[in-house]
Amino acid sequence: MTRDTRPERRPATPQNNDARMPLGRKNYLLMLIGLGVIILGFVLMTGGGNDNPDLFDYSMFNFRRITLAPIVVLAGFGFEIFAIMKRFDK
């Protein structure tokens, strides 16, 4: 029989044995701020209804509900992406 001269196979281990969390405390704080901005945008969208179904209320088509609130929500989601991607050096 021939002897096997191949090196032993070791299980693959990650090169970086960093045990810390992928996101830091500042990232989570920024994410909470972003969540607050998103909630604010949805609150700005509310309202504009009418209790009487026979009357149509045009107040649901005002600037706050149609333009401002969606911009605030999108800005909140953009801020969330920033909060996740931002790296804080120690």
C-alpha positions in Angstrom: 0.0 0.0 0.0 1.1 3.5 -0.6 1.0 6.1 2.1 -1.2 9.1 1.6 1.1 12.2 1.7 -1.7 14.8 1.4 -1.9 17.3 4.2 -4.8 16.9 6.7 -7.9 18.8 5.9 -9.0 21.2 8.6 -12.5 22.6 8.9 -12.8 26.1 7.5 -12.6 28.8 10.1 -13.2 32.5 9.6 -10.1 34.5 9.5 -11.6 37.2 11.6 -12.5 35.8 15.0 -14.2 39.1 16.1 -16.8 38.2 18.7 -18.5 41.7 18.9 -21.9 42.5 17.6 -22.2 43.5 13.9 -24.0 46.7 14.8 -23.1 48.9 17.7 -25.2 50.8 20.2 -25.0 54.0 18.1 -26.4 52.0 15.1 -29.3 50.8 17.1 -30.0 54.3 18.4 -30.0 55.7 14.8 -32.3 52.9 13.8 -34.8 53.9 16.5 -34.6 57.5 15.3 -35.3 56.3 11.7 -38.2 54.2 13.0 -39.6 57.3 14.7 -39.4 59.3 11.4 -41.2 56.5 9.6 -44.0 56.4 12.2 -44.2 60.2 12.0 -44.7 59.9 8.2 -47.5 57.5 8.6 -49.1 59.7 11.3 -49.0 62.6 8.8 -50.9 60.4 6.3 -53.8 59.8 8.6 -57.1 61.6 8.6 -59.1 63.2 5.8 -62.1 60.9 6.3 -65.7 61.9 6.6 -68.2 60.4 9.0 -71.0 60.9 6.5 -70.6 58.6 3.5 -72.8 60.8 1.3 -70.4 63.7 1.5 -67.0 63.7 -0.2 -64.3 65.5 1.6 -61.4 66.9 -0.5 -59.2 67.5 2.5 -57.7 64.0 2.0 -55.9 65.4 -1.1 -54.0 68.1 0.6 -50.2 68.7 0.5 -49.6 67.0 3.9 -51.1 63.7 3.0 -50.2 63.4 -0.7 -46.7 64.9 -0.8 -45.1 65.6 2.6 -46.0 62.3 4.4 -44.6 60.0 1.7 -41.4 62.0 1.5 -41.0 61.8 5.3 -41.5 58.0 5.1 -39.0 57.6 2.4 -36.5 59.7 4.3 -37.0 57.5 7.3 -36.2 54.4 5.2 -33.2 56.1 3.8 -32.0 57.0 7.3 -32.6 53.3 8.3 -30.2 52.2 5.5 -27.7 54.8 6.6 -28.0 53.6 10.3 -27.3 50.0 9.3 -24.4 50.7 6.9 -22.6 53.3 9.1 -19.5 52.1 10.8 -18.3 53.8 13.9 -14.6 53.4 14.6 -13.5 53.0 18.2 
